[in-house]
Amino acid sequence: MEKFVEYVLCPSDKGRLRNEKDFYECEKCGTKYKVTNGIPNLIPDEAENLHHKNTNINRK
Ligand SMILES: [Zn+2]
């Protein structure tokens, strides 16, 4: 997995992702990506939450 992280880049700013214990952290924007089964999930939870919030507000 160490080789894998070398070419994993942050999808929003192409920053390098640092391997922490249970997640990868972008060196540029600090976004943390969870690792599931050894594979980093490159969809930031915060962005996902914001998207759902906005969708709800627009619908109401
Ligand atoms: Zn980033």
N, CA, C, O and the ligand as a Tripos MOL2 file, in Angstrom:
@<TRIPOS>MOLECULE
protein
  241   239    61     0     0
PROTEIN
NO_CHARGES

@<TRIPOS>ATOM
      1 N           0.8280   -1.2000    0.0000 N.3       1 MET1
      2 CA          0.0000    0.0000    0.0000 C.3       1 MET1
      3 C           0.8630    1.2510    0.0000 C.2       1 MET1
      4 O           0.3950    2.3170   -0.4000 O.2       1 MET1
      5 N           2.1020    1.1470    0.4360 N.am      2 GLU2
      6 CA          2.9620    2.3260    0.4500 C.3       2 GLU2
      7 C           3.2330    2.8050   -0.9690 C.2       2 GLU2
      8 O           3.3080    4.0060   -1.2300 O.2       2 GLU2
      9 N           3.3780    1.8550   -1.8740 N.am      3 LYS3
     10 CA          3.5770    2.2510   -3.2750 C.3       3 LYS3
     11 C           2.3300    2.9370   -3.8110 C.2       3 LYS3
     12 O           2.4090    3.9080   -4.5640 O.2       3 LYS3
     13 N           1.1760    2.4110   -3.4090 N.am      4 PHE4
     14 CA         -0.0780    2.9410   -3.9220 C.3       4 PHE4
     15 C          -0.2170    4.4280   -3.5940 C.2       4 PHE4
     16 O          -0.6210    5.2210   -4.4450 O.2       4 PHE4
     17 N           0.1220    4.8030   -2.3510 N.am      5 VAL5
     18 CA         -0.1190    6.1820   -1.9160 C.3       5 VAL5
     19 C           0.7560    7.1660   -2.6820 C.2       5 VAL5
     20 O           0.4360    8.3530   -2.7410 O.2       5 VAL5
     21 N           1.8270    6.7090   -3.2560 N.am      6 GLU6
     22 CA          2.7290    7.6270   -3.9570 C.3       6 GLU6
     23 C           2.0520    8.3070   -5.1390 C.2       6 GLU6
     24 O           2.4050    9.4320   -5.4930 O.2       6 GLU6
     25 N           1.1000    7.6470   -5.7410 N.am      7 TYR7
     26 CA          0.4410    8.2970   -6.8710 C.3       7 TYR7
     27 C          -1.0250    8.5810   -6.6160 C.2       7 TYR7
     28 O          -1.7920    8.8360   -7.5450 O.2       7 TYR7
     29 N          -1.4110    8.5350   -5.3450 N.am      8 VAL8
     30 CA         -2.7660    8.9630   -4.9930 C.3       8 VAL8
     31 C          -2.7390   10.4470   -4.6910 C.2       8 VAL8
     32 O          -2.0240   10.8970   -3.7950 O.2       8 VAL8
     33 N          -3.5210   11.2040   -5.4420 N.am      9 LEU9
     34 CA         -3.5470   12.6510   -5.2650 C.3       9 LEU9
     35 C          -4.9320   13.1080   -4.8450 C.2       9 LEU9
     36 O          -5.9390   12.4800   -5.1720 O.2       9 LEU9
     37 N          -4.9640   14.2050   -4.1210 N.am     10 CYS10
     38 CA         -6.2290   14.8050   -3.7190 C.3      10 CYS10
     39 C          -7.0230   15.1930   -4.9650 C.2      10 CYS10
     40 O          -6.4880   15.8860   -5.8290 O.2      10 CYS10
     41 N          -8.2730   14.7710   -5.0830 N.am     11 PRO11
     42 CA         -9.0590   15.0700   -6.2840 C.3      11 PRO11
     43 C          -9.3770   16.5440   -6.4460 C.2      11 PRO11
     44 O          -9.6600   16.9820   -7.5610 O.2      11 PRO11
     45 N          -9.3430   17.3220   -5.3800 N.am     12 SER12
     46 CA         -9.7160   18.7380   -5.5170 C.3      12 SER12
     47 C          -8.5230   19.6330   -5.8480 C.2      12 SER12
     48 O          -8.6860   20.5980   -6.5950 O.2      12 SER12
     49 N          -7.3200   19.3480   -5.3170 N.am     13 ASP13
     50 CA         -6.1930   20.2470   -5.5910 C.3      13 ASP13
     51 C          -4.9180   19.5090   -6.0040 C.2      13 ASP13
     52 O          -3.8540   20.1190   -6.1130 O.2      13 ASP13
     53 N          -5.0250   18.2060   -6.2330 N.am     14 LYS14
     54 CA         -3.8890   17.4010   -6.6860 C.3      14 LYS14
     55 C          -2.7500   17.3710   -5.6760 C.2      14 LYS14
     56 O          -1.6060   17.0890   -6.0300 O.2      14 LYS14
     57 N          -3.0660   17.6620   -4.4210 N.am     15 GLY15
     58 CA         -2.0370   17.5870   -3.3840 C.3      15 GLY15
     59 C          -1.7080   16.1420   -3.0480 C.2      15 GLY15
     60 O          -2.5130   15.2390   -3.2750 O.2      15 GLY15
     61 N          -0.5370   15.9400   -2.5130 N.am     16 ARG16
     62 CA         -0.1530   14.5880   -2.1070 C.3      16 ARG16
     63 C          -0.9290   14.1640   -0.8780 C.2      16 ARG16
     64 O          -1.2360   14.9790   -0.0080 O.2      16 ARG16
     65 N          -1.2430   12.8800   -0.8160 N.am     17 LEU17
     66 CA         -1.9410   12.3610    0.3480 C.3      17 LEU17
     67 C          -0.9540   11.6570    1.2640 C.2      17 LEU17
     68 O          -0.2520   10.7330    0.8530 O.2      17 LEU17
     69 N          -0.9120   12.1050    2.5050 N.am     18 ARG18
     70 CA         -0.0510   11.4750    3.4950 C.3      18 ARG18
     71 C          -0.7750   10.3250    4.1520 C.2      18 ARG18
     72 O          -1.9570   10.4270    4.4810 O.2      18 ARG18
     73 N          -0.0640    9.2350    4.3390 N.am     19 ASN19
     74 CA         -0.6720    8.0570    4.9580 C.3      19 ASN19
     75 C          -0.6260    8.1850    6.4780 C.2      19 ASN19
     76 O           0.4470    8.1770    7.0800 O.2      19 ASN19
     77 N          -1.8050    8.3020    7.0900 N.am     20 GLU20
     78 CA         -1.9030    8.2610    8.5520 C.3      20 GLU20
     79 C          -2.3980    6.8860    8.9520 C.2      20 GLU20
     80 O          -2.4560    5.9810    8.1190 O.2      20 GLU20
     81 N          -2.7550    6.7180   10.2120 N.am     21 LYS21
     82 CA         -3.1240    5.3750   10.6780 C.3      21 LYS21
     83 C          -4.3200    4.8110    9.9110 C.2      21 LYS21
     84 O          -4.2310    3.7460    9.3000 O.2      21 LYS21
     85 N          -5.4280    5.5290    9.9510 N.am     22 ASP22
     86 CA         -6.6660    4.9920    9.3710 C.3      22 ASP22
     87 C          -7.1680    5.8260    8.2080 C.2      22 ASP22
     88 O          -8.2830    5.6220    7.7300 O.2      22 ASP22
     89 N          -6.3530    6.7610    7.7530 N.am     23 PHE23
     90 CA         -6.8280    7.6310    6.6800 C.3      23 PHE23
     91 C          -5.6460    8.2360    5.9470 C.2      23 PHE23
     92 O          -4.5090    8.1500    6.4110 O.2      23 PHE23
     93 N          -5.9090    8.8370    4.8240 N.am     24 TYR24
     94 CA         -4.9200    9.6320    4.1150 C.3      24 TYR24
     95 C          -5.2870   11.0980    4.2810 C.2      24 TYR24
     96 O          -6.4580   11.4710    4.2130 O.2      24 TYR24
     97 N          -4.2630   11.9310    4.5020 N.am     25 GLU25
     98 CA         -4.5260   13.3570    4.6830 C.3      25 GLU25
     99 C          -3.8290   14.1400    3.5930 C.2      25 GLU25
    100 O          -2.6400   13.9410    3.3410 O.2      25 GLU25
    101 N          -4.5730   15.0440    2.9360 N.am     26 CYS26
    102 CA         -3.9980   15.8740    1.8870 C.3      26 CYS26
    103 C          -3.0520   16.8920    2.4950 C.2      26 CYS26
    104 O          -3.4030   17.5730    3.4590 O.2      26 CYS26
    105 N          -1.8540   17.0010    1.9390 N.am     27 GLU27
    106 CA         -0.8770   17.9440    2.4800 C.3      27 GLU27
    107 C          -1.2500   19.3830    2.1540 C.2      27 GLU27
    108 O          -0.7970   20.3000    2.8380 O.2      27 GLU27
    109 N          -2.0420   19.5970    1.1520 N.am     28 LYS28
    110 CA         -2.4040   20.9650    0.7480 C.3      28 LYS28
    111 C          -3.6260   21.4760    1.4950 C.2      28 LYS28
    112 O          -3.5550   22.5040    2.1680 O.2      28 LYS28
    113 N          -4.7470   20.7680    1.3830 N.am     29 CYS29
    114 CA         -5.9910   21.2950    1.9440 C.3      29 CYS29
    115 C          -6.3850   20.6060    3.2500 C.2      29 CYS29
    116 O          -7.3290   21.0350    3.9130 O.2      29 CYS29
    117 N          -5.6700   19.5410    3.6230 N.am     30 GLY30
    118 CA         -5.9220   18.8910    4.9020 C.3      30 GLY30
    119 C          -7.1420   17.9980    4.9130 C.2      30 GLY30
    120 O          -7.5490   17.5210    5.9730 O.2      30 GLY30
    121 N          -7.7320   17.7640    3.7550 N.am     31 THR31
    122 CA         -8.8760   16.8720    3.6970 C.3      31 THR31
    123 C          -8.4460   15.4590    4.0370 C.2      31 THR31
    124 O          -7.4150   14.9830    3.5600 O.2      31 THR31
    125 N          -9.2380   14.7880    4.8610 N.am     32 LYS32
    126 CA         -8.8990   13.4320    5.2760 C.3      32 LYS32
    127 C          -9.7910   12.4370    4.5480 C.2      32 LYS32
    128 O         -11.0130   12.5740    4.4980 O.2      32 LYS32
    129 N          -9.1290   11.4290    3.9840 N.am     33 TYR33
    130 CA         -9.8530   10.3990    3.2520 C.3      33 TYR33
    131 C          -9.7530    9.0890    4.0060 C.2      33 TYR33
    132 O          -8.6590    8.6080    4.3010 O.2      33 TYR33
    133 N         -10.9000    8.5210    4.3130 N.am     34 LYS34
    134 CA        -10.9060    7.2600    5.0340 C.3      34 LYS34
    135 C         -10.3590    6.1400    4.1650 C.2      34 LYS34
    136 O         -10.4630    6.1740    2.9390 O.2      34 LYS34
    137 N          -9.7700    5.1400    4.8280 N.am     35 VAL35
    138 CA         -9.2680    3.9700    4.1140 C.3      35 VAL35
    139 C         -10.1820    2.7940    4.4180 C.2      35 VAL35
    140 O         -10.3710    2.4230    5.5760 O.2      35 VAL35
    141 N         -10.7410    2.2190    3.3780 N.am     36 THR36
    142 CA        -11.6110    1.0640    3.5400 C.3      36 THR36
    143 C         -10.9700   -0.1390    2.8710 C.2      36 THR36
    144 O         -10.7270   -0.1270    1.6640 O.2      36 THR36
    145 N         -10.6950   -1.1760    3.6490 N.am     37 ASN37
    146 CA        -10.0490   -2.3780    3.1280 C.3      37 ASN37
    147 C          -8.7250   -2.0490    2.4410 C.2      37 ASN37
    148 O          -8.3660   -2.6770    1.4450 O.2      37 ASN37
    149 N          -8.0030   -1.0650    2.9720 N.am     38 GLY38
    150 CA         -6.7000   -0.7070    2.4350 C.3      38 GLY38
    151 C          -6.7680    0.2160    1.2380 C.2      38 GLY38
    152 O          -5.7340    0.5860    0.6810 O.2      38 GLY38
    153 N          -7.9710    0.5950    0.8320 N.am     39 ILE39
    154 CA         -8.1210    1.4690   -0.3290 C.3      39 ILE39
    155 C          -8.6670    2.8150    0.1250 C.2      39 ILE39
    156 O          -9.7240    2.8760    0.7530 O.2      39 ILE39
    157 N          -7.9480    3.9060   -0.1910 N.am     40 PRO40
    158 CA         -8.4300    5.2250    0.2230 C.3      40 PRO40
    159 C          -9.6910    5.6220   -0.5260 C.2      40 PRO40
    160 O          -9.7680    5.5090   -1.7500 O.2      40 PRO40
    161 N         -10.6710    6.0860    0.2230 N.am     41 ASN41
    162 CA        -11.9090    6.5840   -0.3680 C.3      41 ASN41
    163 C         -11.7340    8.0630   -0.6660 C.2      41 ASN41
    164 O         -11.6640    8.8750    0.2570 O.2      41 ASN41
    165 N         -11.6620    8.4210   -1.9250 N.am     42 LEU42
    166 CA        -11.3170    9.7920   -2.3090 C.3      42 LEU42
    167 C         -12.5210   10.7150   -2.3610 C.2      42 LEU42
    168 O         -12.4650   11.7820   -2.9720 O.2      42 LEU42
    169 N         -13.6050   10.3070   -1.7250 N.am     43 ILE43
    170 CA        -14.7540   11.2030   -1.6090 C.3      43 ILE43
    171 C         -14.7890   11.7370   -0.1910 C.2      43 ILE43
    172 O         -15.1220   11.0000    0.7370 O.2      43 ILE43
    173 N         -14.4540   13.0030   -0.0050 N.am     44 PRO44
    174 CA        -14.4260   13.5670    1.3430 C.3      44 PRO44
    175 C         -15.7970   13.5710    1.9800 C.2      44 PRO44
    176 O         -16.7790   13.9740    1.3570 O.2      44 PRO44
    177 N         -15.8650   13.1180    3.2350 N.am     45 ASP45
    178 CA        -17.1530   13.0510    3.9260 C.3      45 ASP45
    179 C         -17.7670   14.4340    4.0740 C.2      45 ASP45
    180 O         -18.9810   14.5990    3.9520 O.2      45 ASP45
    181 N         -16.9380   15.4110    4.3340 N.am     46 GLU46
    182 CA        -17.4780   16.7580    4.5320 C.3      46 GLU46
    183 C         -18.1740   17.2510    3.2720 C.2      46 GLU46
    184 O         -19.2800   17.7870    3.3430 O.2      46 GLU46
    185 N         -17.5440   17.0780    2.1390 N.am     47 ALA47
    186 CA        -18.1420   17.5150    0.8840 C.3      47 ALA47
    187 C         -19.4620   16.7870    0.6690 C.2      47 ALA47
    188 O         -20.4410   17.3780    0.2130 O.2      47 ALA47
    189 N         -19.4810   15.5000    0.9990 N.am     48 GLU48
    190 CA        -20.7040   14.7280    0.8430 C.3      48 GLU48
    191 C         -21.8130   15.3080    1.7210 C.2      48 GLU48
    192 O         -22.9470   15.4920    1.2780 O.2      48 GLU48
    193 N         -21.4590   15.5910    2.9760 N.am     49 ASN49
    194 CA        -22.4470   16.1400    3.9010 C.3      49 ASN49
    195 C         -22.9700   17.4790    3.4100 C.2      49 ASN49
    196 O         -24.1740   17.7320    3.4500 O.2      49 ASN49
    197 N         -22.0720   18.3360    2.9490 N.am     50 LEU50
    198 CA        -22.4890   19.6430    2.4450 C.3      50 LEU50
    199 C         -23.4530   19.4740    1.2780 C.2      50 LEU50
    200 O         -24.4570   20.1800    1.1770 O.2      50 LEU50
    201 N         -23.1380   18.5430    0.4120 N.am     51 HIS51
    202 CA        -23.9880   18.3210   -0.7510 C.3      51 HIS51
    203 C         -25.3970   17.9310   -0.3010 C.2      51 HIS51
    204 O         -26.3840   18.4440   -0.8300 O.2      51 HIS51
    205 N         -25.4890   17.0330    0.6650 N.am     52 HIS52
    206 CA        -26.8030   16.6050    1.1390 C.3      52 HIS52
    207 C         -27.5480   17.7720    1.7850 C.2      52 HIS52
    208 O         -28.7510   17.9430    1.5880 O.2      52 HIS52
    209 N         -26.8030   18.5790    2.5680 N.am     53 LYS53
    210 CA        -27.4310   19.7350    3.2010 C.3      53 LYS53
    211 C         -28.0230   20.6680    2.1520 C.2      53 LYS53
    212 O         -29.1850   21.0640    2.2470 O.2      53 LYS53
    213 N         -27.2270   21.0130    1.1620 N.am     54 ASN54
    214 CA        -27.6830   21.9270    0.1170 C.3      54 ASN54
    215 C         -28.9010   21.3660   -0.6050 C.2      54 ASN54
    216 O         -29.8440   22.0960   -0.9110 O.2      54 ASN54
    217 N         -28.8720   20.0800   -0.8710 N.am     55 THR55
    218 CA        -29.9890   19.4530   -1.5740 C.3      55 THR55
    219 C         -31.2740   19.5960   -0.7460 C.2      55 THR55
    220 O         -32.3400   19.9150   -1.2720 O.2      55 THR55
    221 N         -31.1410   19.3510    0.5650 N.am     56 ASN56
    222 CA        -32.2990   19.4530    1.4260 C.3      56 ASN56
    223 C         -32.8340   20.8780    1.4560 C.2      56 ASN56
    224 O         -34.0420   21.0970    1.3690 O.2      56 ASN56
    225 N         -31.9250   21.8520    1.5790 N.am     57 ILE57
    226 CA        -32.3470   23.2550    1.6570 C.3      57 ILE57
    227 C         -33.0590   23.6500    0.3600 C.2      57 ILE57
    228 O         -34.0970   24.3110    0.3930 O.2      57 ILE57
    229 N         -32.5010   23.2450   -0.7680 N.am     58 ASN58
    230 CA        -33.1040   23.6240   -2.0450 C.3      58 ASN58
    231 C         -34.4970   23.0190   -2.2040 C.2      58 ASN58
    232 O         -35.4000   23.6430   -2.7610 O.2      58 ASN58
    233 N         -34.6540   21.7890   -1.7040 N.am     59 ARG59
    234 CA        -35.9490   21.1280   -1.8740 C.3      59 ARG59
    235 C         -37.0110   21.7180   -0.9520 C.2      59 ARG59
    236 O         -38.1950   21.7510   -1.2890 O.2      59 ARG59
    237 N         -36.5590   22.1920    0.2410 N.am     60 LYS60
    238 CA        -37.5420   22.8060    1.1600 C.3      60 LYS60
    239 C         -37.7370   24.2690    0.7750 C.2      60 LYS60
    240 O         -38.5180   24.9770    1.4120 O.2      60 LYS60
    241 ZN         -6.3740   18.5620   -1.1600 Zn       61 ZN61
@<TRIPOS>BOND
     1     1     2 1
     2     2     3 1
     3     3     4 2
     4     3     5 am
     5     5     6 1
     6     6     7 1
     7     7     8 2
     8     7     9 am
     9     9    10 1
    10    10    11 1
    11    11    12 2
    12    11    13 am
    13    13    14 1
    14    14    15 1
    15    15    16 2
    16    15    17 am
    17    17    18 1
    18    18    19 1
    19    19    20 2
    20    19    21 am
    21    21    22 1
    22    22    23 1
    23    23    24 2
    24    23    25 am
    25    25    26 1
    26    26    27 1
    27    27    28 2
    28    27    29 am
    29    29    30 1
    30    30    31 1
    31    31    32 2
    32    31    33 am
    33    33    34 1
    34    34    35 1
    35    35    36 2
    36    35    37 am
    37    37    38 1
    38    38    39 1
    39    39    40 2
    40    39    41 am
    41    41    42 1
    42    42    43 1
    43    43    44 2
    44    43    45 am
    45    45    46 1
    46    46    47 1
    47    47    48 2
    48    47    49 am
    49    49    50 1
    50    50    51 1
    51    51    52 2
    52    51    53 am
    53    53    54 1
    54    54    55 1
    55    55    56 2
    56    55    57 am
    57    57    58 1
    58    58    59 1
    59    59    60 2
    60    59    61 am
    61    61    62 1
    62    62    63 1
    63    63    64 2
    64    63    65 am
    65    65    66 1
    66    66    67 1
    67    67    68 2
    68    67    69 am
    69    69    70 1
    70    70    71 1
    71    71    72 2
    72    71    73 am
    73    73    74 1
    74    74    75 1
    75    75    76 2
    76    75    77 am
    77    77    78 1
    78    78    79 1
    79    79    80 2
    80    79    81 am
    81    81    82 1
    82    82    83 1
    83    83    84 2
    84    83    85 am
    85    85    86 1
    86    86    87 1
    87    87    88 2
    88    87    89 am
    89    89    90 1
    90    90    91 1
    91    91    92 2
    92    91    93 am
    93    93    94 1
    94    94    95 1
    95    95    96 2
    96    95    97 am
    97    97    98 1
    98    98    99 1
    99    99   100 2
   100    99   101 am
   101   101   102 1
   102   102   103 1
   103   103   104 2
   104   103   105 am
   105   105   106 1
   106   106   107 1
   107   107   108 2
   108   107   109 am
   109   109   110 1
   110   110   111 1
   111   111   112 2
   112   111   113 am
   113   113   114 1
   114   114   115 1
   115   115   116 2
   116   115   117 am
   117   117   118 1
   118   118   119 1
   119   119   120 2
   120   119   121 am
   121   121   122 1
   122   122   123 1
   123   123   124 2
   124   123   125 am
   125   125   126 1
   126   126   127 1
   127   127   128 2
   128   127   129 am
   129   129   130 1
   130   130   131 1
   131   131   132 2
   132   131   133 am
   133   133   134 1
   134   134   135 1
   135   135   136 2
   136   135   137 am
   137   137   138 1
   138   138   139 1
   139   139   140 2
   140   139   141 am
   141   141   142 1
   142   142   143 1
   143   143   144 2
   144   143   145 am
   145   145   146 1
   146   146   147 1
   147   147   148 2
   148   147   149 am
   149   149   150 1
   150   150   151 1
   151   151   152 2
   152   151   153 am
   153   153   154 1
   154   154   155 1
   155   155   156 2
   156   155   157 am
   157   157   158 1
   158   158   159 1
   159   159   160 2
   160   159   161 am
   161   161   162 1
   162   162   163 1
   163   163   164 2
   164   163   165 am
   165   165   166 1
   166   166   167 1
   167   167   168 2
   168   167   169 am
   169   169   170 1
   170   170   171 1
   171   171   172 2
   172   171   173 am
   173   173   174 1
   174   174   175 1
   175   175   176 2
   176   175   177 am
   177   177   178 1
   178   178   179 1
   179   179   180 2
   180   179   181 am
   181   181   182 1
   182   182   183 1
   183   183   184 2
   184   183   185 am
   185   185   186 1
   186   186   187 1
   187   187   188 2
   188   187   189 am
   189   189   190 1
   190   190   191 1
   191   191   192 2
   192   191   193 am
   193   193   194 1
   194   194   195 1
   195   195   196 2
   196   195   197 am
   197   197   198 1
   198   198   199 1
   199   199   200 2
   200   199   201 am
   201   201   202 1
   202   202   203 1
   203   203   204 2
   204   203   205 am
   205   205   206 1
   206   206   207 1
   207   207   208 2
   208   207   209 am
   209   209   210 1
   210   210   211 1
   211   211   212 2
   212   211   213 am
   213   213   214 1
   214   214   215 1
   215   215   216 2
   216   215   217 am
   217   217   218 1
   218   218   219 1
   219   219   220 2
   220   219   221 am
   221   221   222 1
   222   222   223 1
   223   223   224 2
   224   223   225 am
   225   225   226 1
   226   226   227 1
   227   227   228 2
   228   227   229 am
   229   229   230 1
   230   230   231 1
   231   231   232 2
   232   231   233 am
   233   233   234 1
   234   234   235 1
   235   235   236 2
   236   235   237 am
   237   237   238 1
   238   238   239 1
   239   239   240 2
@<TRIPOS>SUBSTRUCTURE
     1 MET1         2 RESIDUE 1 A MET
     2 GLU2         6 RESIDUE 1 A GLU
     3 LYS3        10 RESIDUE 1 A LYS
     4 PHE4        14 RESIDUE 1 A PHE
     5 VAL5        18 RESIDUE 1 A VAL
     6 GLU6        22 RESIDUE 1 A GLU
     7 TYR7        26 RESIDUE 1 A TYR
     8 VAL8        30 RESIDUE 1 A VAL
     9 LEU9        34 RESIDUE 1 A LEU
    10 CYS10       38 RESIDUE 1 A CYS
    11 PRO11       42 RESIDUE 1 A PRO
    12 SER12       46 RESIDUE 1 A SER
    13 ASP13       50 RESIDUE 1 A ASP
    14 LYS14       54 RESIDUE 1 A LYS
    15 GLY15       58 RESIDUE 1 A GLY
    16 ARG16       62 RESIDUE 1 A ARG
    17 LEU17       66 RESIDUE 1 A LEU
    18 ARG18       70 RESIDUE 1 A ARG
    19 ASN19       74 RESIDUE 1 A ASN
    20 GLU20       78 RESIDUE 1 A GLU
    21 LYS21       82 RESIDUE 1 A LYS
    22 ASP22       86 RESIDUE 1 A ASP
    23 PHE23       90 RESIDUE 1 A PHE
    24 TYR24       94 RESIDUE 1 A TYR
    25 GLU25       98 RESIDUE 1 A GLU
    26 CYS26      102 RESIDUE 1 A CYS
    27 GLU27      106 RESIDUE 1 A GLU
    28 LYS28      110 RESIDUE 1 A LYS
    29 CYS29      114 RESIDUE 1 A CYS
    30 GLY30      118 RESIDUE 1 A GLY
    31 THR31      122 RESIDUE 1 A THR
    32 LYS32      126 RESIDUE 1 A LYS
    33 TYR33      130 RESIDUE 1 A TYR
    34 LYS34      134 RESIDUE 1 A LYS
    35 VAL35      138 RESIDUE 1 A VAL
    36 THR36      142 RESIDUE 1 A THR
    37 ASN37      146 RESIDUE 1 A ASN
    38 GLY38      150 RESIDUE 1 A GLY
    39 ILE39      154 RESIDUE 1 A ILE
    40 PRO40      158 RESIDUE 1 A PRO
    41 ASN41      162 RESIDUE 1 A ASN
    42 LEU42      166 RESIDUE 1 A LEU
    43 ILE43      170 RESIDUE 1 A ILE
    44 PRO44      174 RESIDUE 1 A PRO
    45 ASP45      178 RESIDUE 1 A ASP
    46 GLU46      182 RESIDUE 1 A GLU
    47 ALA47      186 RESIDUE 1 A ALA
    48 GLU48      190 RESIDUE 1 A GLU
    49 ASN49      194 RESIDUE 1 A ASN
    50 LEU50      198 RESIDUE 1 A LEU
    51 HIS51      202 RESIDUE 1 A HIS
    52 HIS52      206 RESIDUE 1 A HIS
    53 LYS53      210 RESIDUE 1 A LYS
    54 ASN54      214 RESIDUE 1 A ASN
    55 THR55      218 RESIDUE 1 A THR
    56 ASN56      222 RESIDUE 1 A ASN
    57 ILE57      226 RESIDUE 1 A ILE
    58 ASN58      230 RESIDUE 1 A ASN
    59 ARG59      234 RESIDUE 1 A ARG
    60 LYS60      238 RESIDUE 1 A LYS
    61 ZN61       241 GROUP 0 **** ****
